[in-house]
Amino acid sequence: MIIFSVLGMWAIKDGRRNPNIKVLLLGFALALYSYFTPEAWQVWAIGAGLTVAVFMCRD
Protein backbone atom coordinates (compact mmCIF):
# COMPACT_ATOMS: atom_id res chain seq x y z
CA MET A 1 0.00 0.00 0.00
CA ILE A 2 2.77 2.41 0.91
CA ILE A 3 4.82 1.56 -2.17
CA PHE A 4 1.97 2.27 -4.58
CA SER A 5 0.91 5.41 -2.71
CA VAL A 6 4.45 6.80 -3.03
CA LEU A 7 4.51 5.92 -6.73
CA GLY A 8 1.13 7.64 -7.08
CA MET A 9 2.42 10.80 -5.43
CA TRP A 10 5.39 10.77 -7.79
CA ALA A 11 3.06 10.37 -10.78
CA ILE A 12 0.90 13.27 -9.58
CA LYS A 13 3.99 15.45 -9.27
CA ASP A 14 5.20 14.38 -12.72
CA GLY A 15 1.76 14.94 -14.25
CA ARG A 16 1.67 18.49 -12.90
CA ARG A 17 5.23 19.33 -13.93
CA ASN A 18 4.78 18.03 -17.48
CA PRO A 19 1.18 18.87 -18.31
CA ASN A 20 -0.07 15.31 -18.84
CA ILE A 21 -3.62 14.74 -17.61
CA LYS A 22 -3.42 10.95 -18.08
CA VAL A 23 -0.42 10.62 -15.78
CA LEU A 24 -2.03 12.97 -13.27
CA LEU A 25 -5.27 10.96 -13.12
CA LEU A 26 -3.42 7.64 -13.00
CA GLY A 27 -1.34 9.05 -10.14
CA PHE A 28 -4.48 9.90 -8.18
CA ALA A 29 -5.84 6.42 -8.86
CA LEU A 30 -2.56 4.82 -7.83
CA ALA A 31 -2.37 6.82 -4.61
CA LEU A 32 -5.97 6.17 -3.54
CA TYR A 33 -7.14 2.78 -4.85
CA SER A 34 -5.50 0.73 -2.09
CA TYR A 35 -7.78 2.27 0.54
CA PHE A 36 -10.78 0.68 -1.19
CA THR A 37 -9.27 -2.72 -2.06
CA PRO A 38 -9.88 -5.47 0.53
CA GLU A 39 -7.49 -8.24 -0.54
CA ALA A 40 -3.70 -8.11 -0.67
CA TRP A 41 -3.48 -9.85 -4.05
CA GLN A 42 -5.86 -7.24 -5.49
CA VAL A 43 -3.67 -4.43 -4.17
CA TRP A 44 -0.63 -5.94 -5.89
CA ALA A 45 -2.42 -6.73 -9.15
CA ILE A 46 -4.13 -3.35 -9.55
CA GLY A 47 -1.02 -1.50 -8.37
CA ALA A 48 1.18 -3.27 -10.89
CA GLY A 49 -1.28 -2.55 -13.69
CA LEU A 50 -1.60 1.13 -12.81
CA THR A 51 2.17 1.48 -12.47
CA VAL A 52 2.68 0.02 -15.94
CA ALA A 53 -0.01 2.35 -17.29
CA VAL A 54 1.72 5.39 -15.77
CA PHE A 55 5.05 4.50 -17.37
CA MET A 56 3.41 3.80 -20.73
CA CYS A 57 1.61 7.17 -20.70
CA ARG A 58 4.73 9.17 -19.80
CA ASP A 59 6.18 8.97 -23.32
PDB file of N, CA, C, O and CB in Angstrom:
ATOM      1  N   MET A   1       0.823  -1.180   0.000  1.00  0.00           N
ATOM      2  CA  MET A   1       0.000   0.000   0.000  1.00  0.00           C
ATOM      3  C   MET A   1       0.874   1.254   0.000  1.00  0.00           C
ATOM      4  O   MET A   1       0.615   2.202  -0.742  1.00  0.00           O
ATOM      5  CB  MET A   1      -0.940  -0.007   1.203  1.00  0.00           C
ATOM      6  N   ILE A   2       1.888   1.249   0.820  1.00  0.00           N
ATOM      7  CA  ILE A   2       2.773   2.408   0.915  1.00  0.00           C
ATOM      8  C   ILE A   2       3.565   2.589  -0.371  1.00  0.00           C
ATOM      9  O   ILE A   2       3.755   3.713  -0.835  1.00  0.00           O
ATOM     10  CB  ILE A   2       3.724   2.262   2.105  1.00  0.00           C
ATOM     11  N   ILE A   3       4.024   1.492  -0.942  1.00  0.00           N
ATOM     12  CA  ILE A   3       4.817   1.562  -2.168  1.00  0.00           C
ATOM     13  C   ILE A   3       4.020   2.208  -3.286  1.00  0.00           C
ATOM     14  O   ILE A   3       4.513   3.111  -3.963  1.00  0.00           O
ATOM     15  CB  ILE A   3       5.283   0.166  -2.590  1.00  0.00           C
ATOM     16  N   PHE A   4       2.781   1.749  -3.486  1.00  0.00           N
ATOM     17  CA  PHE A   4       1.975   2.268  -4.577  1.00  0.00           C
ATOM     18  C   PHE A   4       1.490   3.689  -4.296  1.00  0.00           C
ATOM     19  O   PHE A   4       1.302   4.468  -5.231  1.00  0.00           O
ATOM     20  CB  PHE A   4       0.791   1.355  -4.827  1.00  0.00           C
ATOM     21  N   SER A   5       1.286   4.037  -3.036  1.00  0.00           N
ATOM     22  CA  SER A   5       0.912   5.414  -2.710  1.00  0.00           C
ATOM     23  C   SER A   5       2.058   6.378  -3.022  1.00  0.00           C
ATOM     24  O   SER A   5       1.832   7.477  -3.529  1.00  0.00           O
ATOM     25  CB  SER A   5       0.513   5.525  -1.227  1.00  0.00           C
ATOM     26  N   VAL A   6       3.284   5.963  -2.716  1.00  0.00           N
ATOM     27  CA  VAL A   6       4.449   6.803  -3.026  1.00  0.00           C
ATOM     28  C   VAL A   6       4.622   6.944  -4.540  1.00  0.00           C
ATOM     29  O   VAL A   6       4.912   8.033  -5.035  1.00  0.00           O
ATOM     30  CB  VAL A   6       5.733   6.209  -2.394  1.00  0.00           C
ATOM     31  N   LEU A   7       4.445   5.847  -5.268  1.00  0.00           N
ATOM     32  CA  LEU A   7       4.508   5.925  -6.732  1.00  0.00           C
ATOM     33  C   LEU A   7       3.406   6.821  -7.283  1.00  0.00           C
ATOM     34  O   LEU A   7       3.623   7.549  -8.252  1.00  0.00           O
ATOM     35  CB  LEU A   7       4.400   4.523  -7.348  1.00  0.00           C
ATOM     36  N   GLY A   8       2.233   6.773  -6.674  1.00  0.00           N
ATOM     37  CA  GLY A   8       1.135   7.639  -7.083  1.00  0.00           C
ATOM     38  C   GLY A   8       1.444   9.107  -6.848  1.00  0.00           C
ATOM     39  O   GLY A   8       1.133   9.950  -7.689  1.00  0.00           O
ATOM     40  N   MET A   9       2.046   9.416  -5.723  1.00  0.00           N
ATOM     41  CA  MET A   9       2.418  10.803  -5.434  1.00  0.00           C
ATOM     42  C   MET A   9       3.464  11.295  -6.424  1.00  0.00           C
ATOM     43  O   MET A   9       3.431  12.448  -6.852  1.00  0.00           O
ATOM     44  CB  MET A   9       2.947  10.935  -3.995  1.00  0.00           C
ATOM     45  N   TRP A  10       4.394  10.413  -6.786  1.00  0.00           N
ATOM     46  CA  TRP A  10       5.392  10.775  -7.789  1.00  0.00           C
ATOM     47  C   TRP A  10       4.732  11.033  -9.141  1.00  0.00           C
ATOM     48  O   TRP A  10       5.100  11.975  -9.843  1.00  0.00           O
ATOM     49  CB  TRP A  10       6.450   9.668  -7.917  1.00  0.00           C
ATOM     50  N   ALA A  11       3.753  10.195  -9.509  1.00  0.00           N
ATOM     51  CA  ALA A  11       3.057  10.369 -10.784  1.00  0.00           C
ATOM     52  C   ALA A  11       2.243  11.660 -10.795  1.00  0.00           C
ATOM     53  O   ALA A  11       2.166  12.334 -11.823  1.00  0.00           O
ATOM     54  CB  ALA A  11       2.143   9.169 -11.061  1.00  0.00           C
ATOM     55  N   ILE A  12       1.643  12.006  -9.677  1.00  0.00           N
ATOM     56  CA  ILE A  12       0.901  13.266  -9.584  1.00  0.00           C
ATOM     57  C   ILE A  12       1.853  14.437  -9.785  1.00  0.00           C
ATOM     58  O   ILE A  12       1.547  15.371 -10.526  1.00  0.00           O
ATOM     59  CB  ILE A  12       0.175  13.383  -8.216  1.00  0.00           C
ATOM     60  N   LYS A  13       2.996  14.388  -9.129  1.00  0.00           N
ATOM     61  CA  LYS A  13       3.988  15.450  -9.269  1.00  0.00           C
ATOM     62  C   LYS A  13       4.483  15.547 -10.713  1.00  0.00           C
ATOM     63  O   LYS A  13       4.633  16.645 -11.248  1.00  0.00           O
ATOM     64  CB  LYS A  13       5.170  15.206  -8.317  1.00  0.00           C
ATOM     65  N   ASP A  14       4.735  14.398 -11.340  1.00  0.00           N
ATOM     66  CA  ASP A  14       5.204  14.377 -12.723  1.00  0.00           C
ATOM     67  C   ASP A  14       4.108  14.867 -13.675  1.00  0.00           C
ATOM     68  O   ASP A  14       4.398  15.570 -14.643  1.00  0.00           O
ATOM     69  CB  ASP A  14       5.657  12.958 -13.115  1.00  0.00           C
ATOM     70  N   GLY A  15       2.863  14.501 -13.407  1.00  0.00           N
ATOM     71  CA  GLY A  15       1.755  14.942 -14.246  1.00  0.00           C
ATOM     72  C   GLY A  15       1.512  16.429 -14.168  1.00  0.00           C
ATOM     73  O   GLY A  15       1.053  17.031 -15.139  1.00  0.00           O
ATOM     74  N   ARG A  16       1.809  17.034 -13.036  1.00  0.00           N
ATOM     75  CA  ARG A  16       1.668  18.490 -12.903  1.00  0.00           C
ATOM     76  C   ARG A  16       2.847  19.227 -13.546  1.00  0.00           C
ATOM     77  O   ARG A  16       2.667  20.271 -14.174  1.00  0.00           O
ATOM     78  CB  ARG A  16       1.553  18.879 -11.420  1.00  0.00           C
ATOM     79  N   ARG A  17       4.040  18.682 -13.385  1.00  0.00           N
ATOM     80  CA  ARG A  17       5.234  19.328 -13.926  1.00  0.00           C
ATOM     81  C   ARG A  17       5.221  19.320 -15.448  1.00  0.00           C
ATOM     82  O   ARG A  17       5.464  20.347 -16.083  1.00  0.00           O
ATOM     83  CB  ARG A  17       6.495  18.635 -13.411  1.00  0.00           C
ATOM     84  N   ASN A  18       4.938  18.161 -16.030  1.00  0.00           N
ATOM     85  CA  ASN A  18       4.782  18.031 -17.484  1.00  0.00           C
ATOM     86  C   ASN A  18       3.289  17.893 -17.720  1.00  0.00           C
ATOM     87  O   ASN A  18       2.723  16.841 -17.421  1.00  0.00           O
ATOM     88  CB  ASN A  18       5.601  16.790 -18.081  1.00  0.00           C
ATOM     89  N   PRO A  19       2.644  18.902 -18.237  1.00  0.00           N
ATOM     90  CA  PRO A  19       1.176  18.869 -18.313  1.00  0.00           C
ATOM     91  C   PRO A  19       0.649  17.633 -19.051  1.00  0.00           C
ATOM     92  O   PRO A  19       0.465  17.653 -20.268  1.00  0.00           O
ATOM     93  CB  PRO A  19       0.667  20.127 -19.005  1.00  0.00           C
ATOM     94  N   ASN A  20       0.413  16.572 -18.301  1.00  0.00           N
ATOM     95  CA  ASN A  20      -0.070  15.315 -18.842  1.00  0.00           C
ATOM     96  C   ASN A  20      -1.212  14.841 -17.955  1.00  0.00           C
ATOM     97  O   ASN A  20      -0.987  14.303 -16.871  1.00  0.00           O
ATOM     98  CB  ASN A  20       1.073  14.246 -18.925  1.00  0.00           C
ATOM     99  N   ILE A  21      -2.439  15.045 -18.422  1.00  0.00           N
ATOM    100  CA  ILE A  21      -3.615  14.742 -17.609  1.00  0.00           C
ATOM    101  C   ILE A  21      -3.758  13.242 -17.346  1.00  0.00           C
ATOM    102  O   ILE A  21      -4.258  12.849 -16.292  1.00  0.00           O
ATOM    103  CB  ILE A  21      -4.869  15.267 -18.292  1.00  0.00           C
ATOM    104  N   LYS A  22      -3.326  12.403 -18.286  1.00  0.00           N
ATOM    105  CA  LYS A  22      -3.423  10.953 -18.079  1.00  0.00           C
ATOM    106  C   LYS A  22      -2.557  10.504 -16.915  1.00  0.00           C
ATOM    107  O   LYS A  22      -3.003   9.733 -16.066  1.00  0.00           O
ATOM    108  CB  LYS A  22      -3.016  10.202 -19.348  1.00  0.00           C
ATOM    109  N   VAL A  23      -1.323  10.985 -16.873  1.00  0.00           N
ATOM    110  CA  VAL A  23      -0.416  10.617 -15.780  1.00  0.00           C
ATOM    111  C   VAL A  23      -0.941  11.164 -14.462  1.00  0.00           C
ATOM    112  O   VAL A  23      -0.850  10.494 -13.434  1.00  0.00           O
ATOM    113  CB  VAL A  23       1.014  11.143 -16.049  1.00  0.00           C
ATOM    114  N   LEU A  24      -1.484  12.364 -14.481  1.00  0.00           N
ATOM    115  CA  LEU A  24      -2.032  12.967 -13.273  1.00  0.00           C
ATOM    116  C   LEU A  24      -3.191  12.137 -12.721  1.00  0.00           C
ATOM    117  O   LEU A  24      -3.232  11.855 -11.524  1.00  0.00           O
ATOM    118  CB  LEU A  24      -2.494  14.398 -13.557  1.00  0.00           C
ATOM    119  N   LEU A  25      -4.127  11.746 -13.575  1.00  0.00           N
ATOM    120  CA  LEU A  25      -5.267  10.959 -13.124  1.00  0.00           C
ATOM    121  C   LEU A  25      -4.857   9.550 -12.692  1.00  0.00           C
ATOM    122  O   LEU A  25      -5.385   9.018 -11.716  1.00  0.00           O
ATOM    123  CB  LEU A  25      -6.309  10.878 -14.226  1.00  0.00           C
ATOM    124  N   LEU A  26      -3.922   8.955 -13.415  1.00  0.00           N
ATOM    125  CA  LEU A  26      -3.419   7.640 -13.000  1.00  0.00           C
ATOM    126  C   LEU A  26      -2.691   7.736 -11.664  1.00  0.00           C
ATOM    127  O   LEU A  26      -2.752   6.808 -10.857  1.00  0.00           O
ATOM    128  CB  LEU A  26      -2.481   7.056 -14.072  1.00  0.00           C
ATOM    129  N   GLY A  27      -2.004   8.849 -11.425  1.00  0.00           N
ATOM    130  CA  GLY A  27      -1.339   9.051 -10.142  1.00  0.00           C
ATOM    131  C   GLY A  27      -2.327   9.127  -8.992  1.00  0.00           C
ATOM    132  O   GLY A  27      -2.096   8.550  -7.929  1.00  0.00           O
ATOM    133  N   PHE A  28      -3.440   9.846  -9.205  1.00  0.00           N
ATOM    134  CA  PHE A  28      -4.477   9.899  -8.179  1.00  0.00           C
ATOM    135  C   PHE A  28      -5.064   8.511  -7.928  1.00  0.00           C
ATOM    136  O   PHE A  28      -5.286   8.122  -6.782  1.00  0.00           O
ATOM    137  CB  PHE A  28      -5.588  10.879  -8.589  1.00  0.00           C
ATOM    138  N   ALA A  29      -5.311   7.770  -9.005  1.00  0.00           N
ATOM    139  CA  ALA A  29      -5.844   6.418  -8.858  1.00  0.00           C
ATOM    140  C   ALA A  29      -4.858   5.524  -8.117  1.00  0.00           C
ATOM    141  O   ALA A  29      -5.249   4.738  -7.254  1.00  0.00           O
ATOM    142  CB  ALA A  29      -6.173   5.819 -10.231  1.00  0.00           C
ATOM    143  N   LEU A  30      -3.589   5.645  -8.454  1.00  0.00           N
ATOM    144  CA  LEU A  30      -2.559   4.820  -7.826  1.00  0.00           C
ATOM    145  C   LEU A  30      -2.395   5.156  -6.349  1.00  0.00           C
ATOM    146  O   LEU A  30      -2.136   4.270  -5.535  1.00  0.00           O
ATOM    147  CB  LEU A  30      -1.230   4.995  -8.549  1.00  0.00           C
ATOM    148  N   ALA A  31      -2.541   6.415  -6.005  1.00  0.00           N
ATOM    149  CA  ALA A  31      -2.371   6.816  -4.613  1.00  0.00           C
ATOM    150  C   ALA A  31      -3.577   6.445  -3.744  1.00  0.00           C
ATOM    151  O   ALA A  31      -3.435   6.261  -2.535  1.00  0.00           O
ATOM    152  CB  ALA A  31      -2.127   8.309  -4.536  1.00  0.00           C
ATOM    153  N   LEU A  32      -4.761   6.334  -4.353  1.00  0.00           N
ATOM    154  CA  LEU A  32      -5.970   6.167  -3.537  1.00  0.00           C
ATOM    155  C   LEU A  32      -6.644   4.801  -3.621  1.00  0.00           C
ATOM    156  O   LEU A  32      -7.417   4.453  -2.728  1.00  0.00           O
ATOM    157  CB  LEU A  32      -6.949   7.190  -3.924  1.00  0.00           C
ATOM    158  N   TYR A  33      -6.380   4.021  -4.659  1.00  0.00           N
ATOM    159  CA  TYR A  33      -7.136   2.782  -4.846  1.00  0.00           C
ATOM    160  C   TYR A  33      -6.948   1.787  -3.704  1.00  0.00           C
ATOM    161  O   TYR A  33      -7.877   1.048  -3.380  1.00  0.00           O
ATOM    162  CB  TYR A  33      -6.733   2.133  -6.143  1.00  0.00           C
ATOM    163  N   SER A  34      -5.792   1.754  -3.100  1.00  0.00           N
ATOM    164  CA  SER A  34      -5.503   0.726  -2.091  1.00  0.00           C
ATOM    165  C   SER A  34      -6.345   0.894  -0.826  1.00  0.00           C
ATOM    166  O   SER A  34      -6.474  -0.048  -0.045  1.00  0.00           O
ATOM    167  CB  SER A  34      -4.026   0.759  -1.726  1.00  0.00           C
ATOM    168  N   TYR A  35      -6.915   2.070  -0.616  1.00  0.00           N
ATOM    169  CA  TYR A  35      -7.782   2.267   0.542  1.00  0.00           C
ATOM    170  C   TYR A  35      -9.135   1.584   0.352  1.00  0.00           C
ATOM    171  O   TYR A  35      -9.848   1.340   1.326  1.00  0.00           O
ATOM    172  CB  TYR A  35      -7.982   3.757   0.801  1.00  0.00           C
ATOM    173  N   PHE A  36      -9.492   1.275  -0.896  1.00  0.00           N
ATOM    174  CA  PHE A  36     -10.784   0.681  -1.192  1.00  0.00           C
ATOM    175  C   PHE A  36     -10.685  -0.769  -1.642  1.00  0.00           C
ATOM    176  O   PHE A  36     -11.693  -1.356  -2.037  1.00  0.00           O
ATOM    177  CB  PHE A  36     -11.477   1.483  -2.241  1.00  0.00           C
ATOM    178  N   THR A  37      -9.497  -1.360  -1.593  1.00  0.00           N
ATOM    179  CA  THR A  37      -9.271  -2.715  -2.064  1.00  0.00           C
ATOM    180  C   THR A  37      -9.069  -3.633  -0.857  1.00  0.00           C
ATOM    181  O   THR A  37      -8.145  -3.423  -0.072  1.00  0.00           O
ATOM    182  CB  THR A  37      -8.047  -2.775  -3.023  1.00  0.00           C
ATOM    183  N   PRO A  38      -9.932  -4.656  -0.701  1.00  0.00           N
ATOM    184  CA  PRO A  38      -9.880  -5.468   0.528  1.00  0.00           C
ATOM    185  C   PRO A  38      -8.782  -6.527   0.577  1.00  0.00           C
ATOM    186  O   PRO A  38      -8.254  -6.801   1.655  1.00  0.00           O
ATOM    187  CB  PRO A  38     -11.181  -6.141   0.713  1.00  0.00           C
ATOM    188  N   GLU A  39      -8.429  -7.118  -0.530  1.00  0.00           N
ATOM    189  CA  GLU A  39      -7.495  -8.239  -0.535  1.00  0.00           C
ATOM    190  C   GLU A  39      -6.095  -7.804  -0.951  1.00  0.00           C
ATOM    191  O   GLU A  39      -5.931  -6.905  -1.775  1.00  0.00           O
ATOM    192  CB  GLU A  39      -7.994  -9.332  -1.464  1.00  0.00           C
ATOM    193  N   ALA A  40      -5.088  -8.455  -0.370  1.00  0.00           N
ATOM    194  CA  ALA A  40      -3.697  -8.107  -0.669  1.00  0.00           C
ATOM    195  C   ALA A  40      -3.337  -8.400  -2.121  1.00  0.00           C
ATOM    196  O   ALA A  40      -2.626  -7.615  -2.749  1.00  0.00           O
ATOM    197  CB  ALA A  40      -2.756  -8.866   0.255  1.00  0.00           C
ATOM    198  N   TRP A  41      -3.817  -9.519  -2.665  1.00  0.00           N
ATOM    199  CA  TRP A  41      -3.478  -9.847  -4.052  1.00  0.00           C
ATOM    200  C   TRP A  41      -4.085  -8.829  -5.012  1.00  0.00           C
ATOM    201  O   TRP A  41      -3.514  -8.553  -6.067  1.00  0.00           O
ATOM    202  CB  TRP A  41      -3.965 -11.264  -4.404  1.00  0.00           C
ATOM    203  N   GLN A  42      -5.251  -8.264  -4.649  1.00  0.00           N
ATOM    204  CA  GLN A  42      -5.859  -7.238  -5.486  1.00  0.00           C
ATOM    205  C   GLN A  42      -5.038  -5.947  -5.447  1.00  0.00           C
ATOM    206  O   GLN A  42      -4.888  -5.272  -6.465  1.00  0.00           O
ATOM    207  CB  GLN A  42      -7.301  -6.966  -5.035  1.00  0.00           C
ATOM    208  N   VAL A  43      -4.516  -5.615  -4.288  1.00  0.00           N
ATOM    209  CA  VAL A  43      -3.670  -4.429  -4.169  1.00  0.00           C
ATOM    210  C   VAL A  43      -2.453  -4.558  -5.074  1.00  0.00           C
ATOM    211  O   VAL A  43      -2.095  -3.612  -5.776  1.00  0.00           O
ATOM    212  CB  VAL A  43      -3.232  -4.217  -2.708  1.00  0.00           C
ATOM    213  N   TRP A  44      -1.812  -5.734  -5.057  1.00  0.00           N
ATOM    214  CA  TRP A  44      -0.626  -5.943  -5.885  1.00  0.00           C
ATOM    215  C   TRP A  44      -0.969  -5.964  -7.371  1.00  0.00           C
ATOM    216  O   TRP A  44      -0.242  -5.385  -8.178  1.00  0.00           O
ATOM    217  CB  TRP A  44       0.061  -7.243  -5.496  1.00  0.00           C
ATOM    218  N   ALA A  45      -2.057  -6.617  -7.739  1.00  0.00           N
ATOM    219  CA  ALA A  45      -2.418  -6.728  -9.153  1.00  0.00           C
ATOM    220  C   ALA A  45      -2.824  -5.373  -9.743  1.00  0.00           C
ATOM    221  O   ALA A  45      -2.351  -4.994 -10.814  1.00  0.00           O
ATOM    222  CB  ALA A  45      -3.557  -7.734  -9.326  1.00  0.00           C
ATOM    223  N   ILE A  46      -3.688  -4.656  -9.054  1.00  0.00           N
ATOM    224  CA  ILE A  46      -4.130  -3.352  -9.546  1.00  0.00           C
ATOM    225  C   ILE A  46      -2.970  -2.367  -9.518  1.00  0.00           C
ATOM    226  O   ILE A  46      -2.808  -1.579 -10.451  1.00  0.00           O
ATOM    227  CB  ILE A  46      -5.312  -2.819  -8.706  1.00  0.00           C
ATOM    228  N   GLY A  47      -2.171  -2.397  -8.476  1.00  0.00           N
ATOM    229  CA  GLY A  47      -1.024  -1.499  -8.371  1.00  0.00           C
ATOM    230  C   GLY A  47      -0.015  -1.719  -9.482  1.00  0.00           C
ATOM    231  O   GLY A  47       0.519  -0.761 -10.042  1.00  0.00           O
ATOM    232  N   ALA A  48       0.247  -2.970  -9.801  1.00  0.00           N
ATOM    233  CA  ALA A  48       1.180  -3.266 -10.887  1.00  0.00           C
ATOM    234  C   ALA A  48       0.628  -2.782 -12.219  1.00  0.00           C
ATOM    235  O   ALA A  48       1.362  -2.216 -13.029  1.00  0.00           O
ATOM    236  CB  ALA A  48       1.472  -4.770 -10.952  1.00  0.00           C
ATOM    237  N   GLY A  49      -0.661  -3.002 -12.448  1.00  0.00           N
ATOM    238  CA  GLY A  49      -1.277  -2.549 -13.689  1.00  0.00           C
ATOM    239  C   GLY A  49      -1.274  -1.035 -13.827  1.00  0.00           C
ATOM    240  O   GLY A  49      -0.970  -0.511 -14.899  1.00  0.00           O
ATOM    241  N   LEU A  50      -1.608  -0.329 -12.760  1.00  0.00           N
ATOM    242  CA  LEU A  50      -1.603   1.130 -12.809  1.00  0.00           C
ATOM    243  C   LEU A  50      -0.188   1.684 -12.966  1.00  0.00           C
ATOM    244  O   LEU A  50       0.015   2.686 -13.651  1.00  0.00           O
ATOM    245  CB  LEU A  50      -2.247   1.700 -11.551  1.00  0.00           C
ATOM    246  N   THR A  51       0.784   1.038 -12.337  1.00  0.00           N
ATOM    247  CA  THR A  51       2.171   1.483 -12.466  1.00  0.00           C
ATOM    248  C   THR A  51       2.653   1.339 -13.907  1.00  0.00           C
ATOM    249  O   THR A  51       3.311   2.232 -14.440  1.00  0.00           O
ATOM    250  CB  THR A  51       3.083   0.686 -11.518  1.00  0.00           C
ATOM    251  N   VAL A  52       2.324   0.216 -14.530  1.00  0.00           N
ATOM    252  CA  VAL A  52       2.684   0.023 -15.937  1.00  0.00           C
ATOM    253  C   VAL A  52       1.991   1.065 -16.805  1.00  0.00           C
ATOM    254  O   VAL A  52       2.599   1.607 -17.728  1.00  0.00           O
ATOM    255  CB  VAL A  52       2.310  -1.400 -16.408  1.00  0.00           C
ATOM    256  N   ALA A  53       0.726   1.347 -16.516  1.00  0.00           N
ATOM    257  CA  ALA A  53      -0.015   2.350 -17.288  1.00  0.00           C
ATOM    258  C   ALA A  53       0.620   3.735 -17.164  1.00  0.00           C
ATOM    259  O   ALA A  53       0.692   4.475 -18.145  1.00  0.00           O
ATOM    260  CB  ALA A  53      -1.474   2.403 -16.826  1.00  0.00           C
ATOM    261  N   VAL A  54       1.074   4.083 -15.972  1.00  0.00           N
ATOM    262  CA  VAL A  54       1.725   5.391 -15.766  1.00  0.00           C
ATOM    263  C   VAL A  54       2.989   5.485 -16.632  1.00  0.00           C
ATOM    264  O   VAL A  54       3.205   6.490 -17.311  1.00  0.00           O
ATOM    265  CB  VAL A  54       2.083   5.603 -14.252  1.00  0.00           C
ATOM    266  N   PHE A  55       3.808   4.452 -16.606  1.00  0.00           N
ATOM    267  CA  PHE A  55       5.047   4.498 -17.366  1.00  0.00           C
ATOM    268  C   PHE A  55       4.802   4.459 -18.870  1.00  0.00           C
ATOM    269  O   PHE A  55       5.594   5.007 -19.636  1.00  0.00           O
ATOM    270  CB  PHE A  55       5.940   3.351 -16.963  1.00  0.00           C
ATOM    271  N   MET A  56       3.722   3.823 -19.301  1.00  0.00           N
ATOM    272  CA  MET A  56       3.413   3.800 -20.733  1.00  0.00           C
ATOM    273  C   MET A  56       2.873   5.157 -21.201  1.00  0.00           C
ATOM    274  O   MET A  56       3.088   5.541 -22.351  1.00  0.00           O
ATOM    275  CB  MET A  56       2.391   2.686 -21.042  1.00  0.00           C
ATOM    276  N   CYS A  57       2.185   5.874 -20.337  1.00  0.00           N
ATOM    277  CA  CYS A  57       1.607   7.174 -20.697  1.00  0.00           C
ATOM    278  C   CYS A  57       2.606   8.317 -20.593  1.00  0.00           C
ATOM    279  O   CYS A  57       2.338   9.409 -21.094  1.00  0.00           O
ATOM    280  CB  CYS A  57       0.419   7.469 -19.816  1.00  0.00           C
ATOM    281  N   ARG A  58       3.737   8.098 -19.963  1.00  0.00           N
ATOM    282  CA  ARG A  58       4.726   9.166 -19.801  1.00  0.00           C
ATOM    283  C   ARG A  58       5.404   9.562 -21.094  1.00  0.00           C
ATOM    284  O   ARG A  58       5.885  10.690 -21.202  1.00  0.00           O
ATOM    285  CB  ARG A  58       5.763   8.750 -18.817  1.00  0.00           C
ATOM    286  N   ASP A  59       5.462   8.685 -22.076  1.00  0.00           N
ATOM    287  CA  ASP A  59       6.182   8.966 -23.316  1.00  0.00           C
ATOM    288  C   ASP A  59       5.512   9.979 -24.169  1.00  0.00           C
ATOM    289  O   ASP A  59       6.013  10.310 -25.244  1.00  0.00           O
ATOM    290  CB  ASP A  59       6.362   7.736 -24.095  1.00  0.00           C
TER     291      ASP A  59
END
